[in-house]
């Protein structure tokens, strides 16, 4: 039963678990019992399935194959997942990935507290306890995005611990964190575990020295478990004295082949060595924040120079200044004796740069990436194939040349990045944390390559890292903290100067001296009270089907994020007003000032009288007379004339004689609607003229016809465009803008990773979506009020009917519009796609099919069908009804109910399409 | 140096094409916008006066009134709905009928007696597009019926002057001709802005553009690569759509030179893709870009002359819209496609588009490096 060899029943039991992503087998045949109440480590290279395994255990990913039992139940069952997720805490890989960067520490914690149903007092107590214990208490008001890497991880931990989990899952919590923060993090975990001895902790880590301290380890490779046991058992089994060696010994033969310890031949000491990089007093300020403060150094040609420091201490910024990506606020830098200049193309050709994140084109294959870069770096065409072959051999990329980078494990992608940075044989490599998140074997291989480059090819390497064993391999290192360089020396010299036992200890000593502990001022003594473990309130134990509190906590968070990005809110509000203004005045269906000209072959008084009749109206403007048919043809083709008339010779004479005469008229039919209206005008004016002529000749009597028609233009007696258009543009804008806002709100969480909180907290899909929707509904209503004010005050289009009815209908309508945005973002993965769907799904129906210009009843085919059911057409009817026809809801209930029906449909669809687990 | 630059532009452009090719969602959306979206927009457009909903209150119930009622039939009008007087107001309030004709009692008797009685026509004037034309049609139809009826009883003279009115370039005033081509123009603008602008924001968020900037490549090369590659995609889609959807499925006869139209489209794409890049340098994140795009696209679509005639707009709107490339493109395409105009006619528009494009391109270029490196 107890494969792990603990006393208690296992907290996690996996049998026959497998997982595939497309063609990639991430996990295969995993059978594993993880003992309860222990600190369990998952170790192994990148891309072997550690993270996949953890997300399965946390319930964030759907089980595909096998059985995953956590806390005594099957994670494939929804009911068990819902019941157990309040007892599991999951902190995903990546610094602060599930946090909200624009929200403060306090607000992040409040949000998570609310999700788990704690009341205000309870939240206050827990937040104070946790932040005091982690030293975050003085920073409660700071936005999460502005915390250092270590502090972000502590905040992530606080968020995970706020609901007293029984199982804590941490995916590489200390990757990218400086040594001091790392040691503090583990001390914190140890303290928390002392306070909650029953809690099980599962940690994935790339640091073998950390894993040594865990209770029990699972070594993984290629989607399978290699070995399990305590660190001591693993040492014993492999006959090694450290885990790093033990792990390598556990690997199957072919994976181990080629691995040997990294040796660094000393740098030849040439007094006259050329200086590759020189920086003097480099400073970078962003607003009032100084990211880099007076940094100076000199790097010799062929030297490996290391930059050491925590995340956010200014390493990357310094490197960007050297590459010319960021112009320095102060100070100067030289590469190969040339001043750094963003426009200096020639110097760029001598430099290879590898940024922190993988920044190659994931849509291009490995080979295409290499070839593209070779070409851009001006490698001679004849040499390209050879160079690409050389790189792929040197960086062992032969097997993956035709794969897309996304399908490759991180370690291989890093090799590709380096290969790309090297393809043009640069003399200087600037590498920003190239090995972050890469496993030990791959890291060693990587370093061997670099040492080779530096020593054999005399390439200067400027590298940043937070691995101490890597720093030890550099010729010299600079310790950076808070934008300043603390010290630059060779690693051995640093250890000697501090009298420390290791580089790590020396580094921590330097950091402490530099005041890094300032951030940790509230660090309590070890015996300080750990967060109190009290039973969570009952509401959190049994998740309700729909909890308004949880939905509201999402609303509140969304509203806060909206407020932190004032540009977005302002664009939405101001933008709609501007659009209403432009379109209200601009769209006009009155056809006026049509240009016309006459080919008058008669030139009699009567023919001139006929022309005057036309020219005198406001609908037509006369242009220079037409000379001949060719002139007419040319001017009509150019669009100069909308109407051309030809009056035949003898027109006046024949008319007076009572002989039939014919006037020819041509209308520009290119724009059918305008042509039709113009046709009507011409025919009408012709009739009037005839009637006038008859009256003059025969007296008034003959003018009267057999019958007459009295036309009453209702609702808009002057038939002006404004009262017809303004009430129609408002629904148009209220559809498009809220939909665009919500569409990006959800898919953005997908792209940035915080969607995980939906997967692993008790929040349901309905709570998530509706919670997110509410702030945008409020924004939409505010928008509506502003637009109505504008319509009344500026356009002078009064609301003749019942305003409350209009407001109520608008509320329903905005619910639909925001719902549509949510719908667009449930099935798309990228922001561009969601944006595209939102535009296509709203613009065409609203502009063409809803009856803005042509009534729905006159449309045909698909457009008619869309127009009949789309809420935009119903809202248009209601809006026009209330604005111009002085109506209220009872008169418009048909349109109202048809629209109201669409709301549950669209929200229901969104909920059905949204996934509560990753697949 | 020049050839290096050209080579870089070419390489980077090919890279853009690969990126698009490996994004099935975008490809699907492009196909949709240039086929189904155009088809549905074109076919939905009502033909002249189409299916105008009409109701009649017949208080006369005479042979003449029956004759009048039976004169309304599809496709111009729906079959008339017969109403009682009290049903008129609610029906019009709910927007069920655009026109309601009220034939008074003793209508036929009064007509024959030469008392020239009046029929009342109620028009829902909030439906601007049908109100005027429809009222004109109804007037003609009713009076025609009445006159014919009277003629059988009395006989009457033909009008002395005949107006021979013809529509040129689109004799049937088929709206699908107009709608399909204008929809293509809308999609060209929409796609070219999304493909360059949104893609640039995404590259910025993923850090790949930063990577390019440290290579021996200038911002102008990066931008030109985007302009030519995405322009090419949209241009091919346009040509395809014009040939298969518009000429093939919708059977729209195209009078002018398609090559000249595509040439203009090329200039237009240069302007809109530059606009997309320019907007991407203004917005700091995708949500901001999305809103900005709406703000720009809607007026471009509604006010550039593709939806309603430009000359009827207020002067101010006309002047402002002169700064938009679509205004010139719409006017050039209408001239080429409908009226068969040649380069001798449309060159001023072409020049205008080119100038606008050049301005957007150079402003975007000036902002490019600065804004890209200061990503939010």
Boltz contact constraints between the chains, C-beta under 6 A:
constraints:
  - contact:
      token1: [A, 323]
      token2: [B, 214]
      max_distance: 6.0
  - contact:
      token1: [A, 325]
      token2: [B, 213]
      max_distance: 6.0
  - contact:
      token1: [A, 325]
      token2: [B, 373]
      max_distance: 6.0
  - contact:
      token1: [A, 326]
      token2: [B, 373]
      max_distance: 6.0
  - contact:
      token1: [A, 345]
      token2: [B, 216]
      max_distance: 6.0
  - contact:
      token1: [A, 348]
      token2: [B, 216]
      max_distance: 6.0
  - contact:
      token1: [A, 349]
      token2: [B, 216]
      max_distance: 6.0
  - contact:
      token1: [A, 353]
      token2: [B, 214]
      max_distance: 6.0
  - contact:
      token1: [A, 355]
      token2: [B, 207]
      max_distance: 6.0
  - contact:
      token1: [A, 357]
      token2: [B, 207]
      max_distance: 6.0
  - contact:
      token1: [A, 359]
      token2: [B, 207]
      max_distance: 6.0
  - contact:
      token1: [A, 359]
      token2: [B, 208]
      max_distance: 6.0
  - contact:
      token1: [A, 359]
      token2: [B, 211]
      max_distance: 6.0
  - contact:
      token1: [A, 363]
      token2: [B, 18]
      max_distance: 6.0
  - contact:
      token1: [A, 363]
      token2: [B, 19]
      max_distance: 6.0
  - contact:
      token1: [A, 363]
      token2: [B, 22]
      max_distance: 6.0
  - contact:
      token1: [A, 364]
      token2: [B, 18]
      max_distance: 6.0
  - contact:
      token1: [A, 372]
      token2: [B, 15]
      max_distance: 6.0
  - contact:
      token1: [A, 375]
      token2: [B, 11]
      max_distance: 6.0
  - contact:
      token1: [A, 376]
      token2: [B, 215]
      max_distance: 6.0
  - contact:
      token1: [A, 376]
      token2: [B, 217]
      max_distance: 6.0
  - contact:
      token1: [A, 567]
      token2: [B, 288]
      max_distance: 6.0
  - contact:
      token1: [A, 568]
      token2: [B, 287]
      max_distance: 6.0
  - contact:
      token1: [A, 568]
      token2: [B, 288]
      max_distance: 6.0
  - contact:
      token1: [A, 571]
      token2: [B, 291]
      max_distance: 6.0
  - contact:
      token1: [A, 572]
      token2: [B, 291]
      max_distance: 6.0
  - contact:
      token1: [A, 575]
      token2: [B, 291]
      max_distance: 6.0
  - contact:
      token1: [A, 575]
      token2: [B, 295]
      max_distance: 6.0
  - contact:
      token1: [A, 579]
      token2: [B, 298]
      max_distance: 6.0
  - contact:
      token1: [A, 582]
      token2: [B, 299]
      max_distance: 6.0
  - contact:
      token1: [A, 583]
      token2: [B, 302]
      max_distance: 6.0
  - contact:
      token1: [A, 585]
      token2: [B, 314]
      max_distance: 6.0
  - contact:
      token1: [A, 585]
      token2: [B, 317]
      max_distance: 6.0
  - contact:
      token1: [A, 586]
      token2: [B, 303]
      max_distance: 6.0
  - contact:
      token1: [A, 586]
      token2: [B, 313]
      max_distance: 6.0
  - contact:
      token1: [A, 586]
      token2: [B, 317]
      max_distance: 6.0
  - contact:
      token1: [A, 587]
      token2: [B, 302]
      max_distance: 6.0
  - contact:
      token1: [A, 587]
      token2: [B, 308]
      max_distance: 6.0
  - contact:
      token1: [A, 588]
      token2: [B, 312]
      max_distance: 6.0
  - contact:
      token1: [A, 588]
      token2: [B, 313]
      max_distance: 6.0
  - contact:
      token1: [A, 589]
      token2: [B, 128]
      max_distance: 6.0
  - contact:
      token1: [A, 589]
      token2: [B, 129]
      max_distance: 6.0
  - contact:
      token1: [A, 590]
      token2: [B, 312]
      max_distance: 6.0
  - contact:
      token1: [A, 591]
      token2: [B, 312]
      max_distance: 6.0
  - contact:
      token1: [A, 592]
      token2: [B, 312]
      max_distance: 6.0
  - contact:
      token1: [A, 593]
      token2: [B, 311]
      max_distance: 6.0
  - contact:
      token1: [A, 637]
      token2: [B, 339]
      max_distance: 6.0
  - contact:
      token1: [A, 637]
      token2: [B, 341]
      max_distance: 6.0
  - contact:
      token1: [A, 638]
      token2: [B, 345]
      max_distance: 6.0
  - contact:
      token1: [A, 639]
      token2: [B, 335]
      max_distance: 6.0
  - contact:
      token1: [A, 661]
      token2: [B, 161]
      max_distance: 6.0
  - contact:
      token1: [A, 662]
      token2: [B, 162]
      max_distance: 6.0
  - contact:
      token1: [A, 662]
      token2: [B, 164]
      max_distance: 6.0
  - contact:
      token1: [A, 663]
      token2: [B, 163]
      max_distance: 6.0
  - contact:
      token1: [A, 664]
      token2: [B, 164]
      max_distance: 6.0
  - contact:
      token1: [A, 665]
      token2: [B, 165]
      max_distance: 6.0
  - contact:
      token1: [A, 666]
      token2: [B, 166]
      max_distance: 6.0
  - contact:
      token1: [A, 666]
      token2: [B, 168]
      max_distance: 6.0
  - contact:
      token1: [A, 667]
      token2: [B, 167]
      max_distance: 6.0
  - contact:
      token1: [A, 669]
      token2: [B, 167]
      max_distance: 6.0
  - contact:
      token1: [A, 669]
      token2: [B, 168]
      max_distance: 6.0
  - contact:
      token1: [A, 669]
      token2: [B, 169]
      max_distance: 6.0
  - contact:
      token1: [A, 669]
      token2: [B, 170]
      max_distance: 6.0
  - contact:
      token1: [A, 669]
      token2: [B, 173]
      max_distance: 6.0
  - contact:
      token1: [A, 670]
      token2: [B, 169]
      max_distance: 6.0
  - contact:
      token1: [A, 670]
      token2: [B, 334]
      max_distance: 6.0
  - contact:
      token1: [A, 670]
      token2: [B, 338]
      max_distance: 6.0
  - contact:
      token1: [A, 672]
      token2: [B, 173]
      max_distance: 6.0
  - contact:
      token1: [A, 672]
      token2: [B, 175]
      max_distance: 6.0
  - contact:
      token1: [A, 672]
      token2: [B, 178]
      max_distance: 6.0
  - contact:
      token1: [A, 674]
      token2: [B, 309]
      max_distance: 6.0
  - contact:
      token1: [A, 675]
      token2: [B, 167]
      max_distance: 6.0
  - contact:
      token1: [A, 675]
      token2: [B, 173]
      max_distance: 6.0
  - contact:
      token1: [A, 676]
      token2: [B, 48]
      max_distance: 6.0
  - contact:
      token1: [A, 676]
      token2: [B, 133]
      max_distance: 6.0
  - contact:
      token1: [A, 676]
      token2: [B, 173]
      max_distance: 6.0
  - contact:
      token1: [A, 677]
      token2: [B, 132]
      max_distance: 6.0
  - contact:
      token1: [A, 680]
      token2: [B, 133]
      max_distance: 6.0
  - contact:
      token1: [A, 680]
      token2: [B, 136]
      max_distance: 6.0
  - contact:
      token1: [A, 686]
      token2: [B, 163]
      max_distance: 6.0
  - contact:
      token1: [A, 704]
      token2: [B, 116]
      max_distance: 6.0
  - contact:
      token1: [A, 706]
      token2: [B, 111]
      max_distance: 6.0
  - contact:
      token1: [A, 706]
      token2: [B, 146]
      max_distance: 6.0
  - contact:
      token1: [A, 706]
      token2: [B, 147]
      max_distance: 6.0
  - contact:
      token1: [A, 706]
      token2: [B, 150]
      max_distance: 6.0
  - contact:
      token1: [A, 707]
      token2: [B, 111]
      max_distance: 6.0
  - contact:
      token1: [A, 707]
      token2: [B, 117]
      max_distance: 6.0
  - contact:
      token1: [A, 707]
      token2: [B, 146]
      max_distance: 6.0
  - contact:
      token1: [A, 708]
      token2: [B, 116]
      max_distance: 6.0
  - contact:
      token1: [A, 708]
      token2: [B, 118]
      max_distance: 6.0
  - contact:
      token1: [A, 709]
      token2: [B, 119]
      max_distance: 6.0
  - contact:
      token1: [A, 709]
      token2: [B, 121]
      max_distance: 6.0
  - contact:
      token1: [A, 709]
      token2: [B, 139]
      max_distance: 6.0
  - contact:
      token1: [A, 710]
      token2: [B, 118]
      max_distance: 6.0
  - contact:
      token1: [A, 710]
      token2: [B, 120]
      max_distance: 6.0
  - contact:
      token1: [A, 711]
      token2: [B, 121]
      max_distance: 6.0
  - contact:
      token1: [A, 711]
      token2: [B, 135]
      max_distance: 6.0
  - contact:
      token1: [A, 712]
      token2: [B, 122]
      max_distance: 6.0
  - contact:
      token1: [A, 713]
      token2: [B, 123]
      max_distance: 6.0
  - contact:
      token1: [A, 713]
      token2: [B, 125]
      max_distance: 6.0
  - contact:
      token1: [A, 714]
      token2: [B, 122]
      max_distance: 6.0
  - contact:
      token1: [A, 715]
      token2: [B, 125]
      max_distance: 6.0
  - contact:
      token1: [A, 715]
      token2: [B, 126]
      max_distance: 6.0
  - contact:
      token1: [A, 716]
      token2: [B, 125]
      max_distance: 6.0
  - contact:
      token1: [A, 716]
      token2: [B, 126]
      max_distance: 6.0
  - contact:
      token1: [A, 719]
      token2: [B, 125]
      max_distance: 6.0
  - contact:
      token1: [A, 719]
      token2: [B, 131]
      max_distance: 6.0
  - contact:
      token1: [A, 724]
      token2: [B, 126]
      max_distance: 6.0
  - contact:
      token1: [A, 724]
      token2: [B, 128]
      max_distance: 6.0
  - contact:
      token1: [A, 736]
      token2: [B, 294]
      max_distance: 6.0
  - contact:
      token1: [A, 740]
      token2: [B, 290]
      max_distance: 6.0
  - contact:
      token1: [A, 740]
      token2: [B, 294]
      max_distance: 6.0
  - contact:
      token1: [A, 744]
      token2: [B, 287]
      max_distance: 6.0
  - contact:
      token1: [A, 744]
      token2: [B, 290]
      max_distance: 6.0
  - contact:
      token1: [A, 831]
      token2: [B, 286]
      max_distance: 6.0
  - contact:
      token1: [A, 832]
      token2: [B, 198]
      max_distance: 6.0
  - contact:
      token1: [A, 833]
      token2: [B, 25]
      max_distance: 6.0
  - contact:
      token1: [A, 835]
      token2: [B, 290]
      max_distance: 6.0
  - contact:
      token1: [A, 836]
      token2: [B, 29]
      max_distance: 6.0
  - contact:
      token1: [A, 848]
      token2: [B, 41]
      max_distance: 6.0
  - contact:
      token1: [A, 853]
      token2: [B, 129]
      max_distance: 6.0
  - contact:
      token1: [A, 854]
      token2: [B, 46]
      max_distance: 6.0
  - contact:
      token1: [A, 854]
      token2: [B, 129]
      max_distance: 6.0
  - contact:
      token1: [A, 855]
      token2: [B, 127]
      max_distance: 6.0
  - contact:
      token1: [A, 857]
      token2: [B, 51]
      max_distance: 6.0
  - contact:
      token1: [A, 857]
      token2: [B, 53]
      max_distance: 6.0
  - contact:
      token1: [A, 858]
      token2: [B, 46]
      max_distance: 6.0
  - contact:
      token1: [A, 858]
      token2: [B, 50]
      max_distance: 6.0
  - contact:
      token1: [A, 858]
      token2: [B, 51]
      max_distance: 6.0
  - contact:
      token1: [A, 859]
      token2: [B, 44]
      max_distance: 6.0
  - contact:
      token1: [A, 860]
      token2: [B, 43]
      max_distance: 6.0
  - contact:
      token1: [A, 860]
      token2: [B, 44]
      max_distance: 6.0
  - contact:
      token1: [A, 861]
      token2: [B, 43]
      max_distance: 6.0
  - contact:
      token1: [A, 861]
      token2: [B, 44]
      max_distance: 6.0
  - contact:
      token1: [A, 862]
      token2: [B, 40]
      max_distance: 6.0
  - contact:
      token1: [A, 863]
      token2: [B, 40]
      max_distance: 6.0
  - contact:
      token1: [A, 863]
      token2: [B, 44]
      max_distance: 6.0
  - contact:
      token1: [A, 877]
      token2: [B, 95]
      max_distance: 6.0
  - contact:
      token1: [A, 880]
      token2: [B, 126]
      max_distance: 6.0
  - contact:
      token1: [A, 884]
      token2: [B, 126]
      max_distance: 6.0
  - contact:
      token1: [A, 885]
      token2: [B, 93]
      max_distance: 6.0
  - contact:
      token1: [A, 887]
      token2: [B, 93]
      max_distance: 6.0
  - contact:
      token1: [A, 891]
      token2: [B, 93]
      max_distance: 6.0
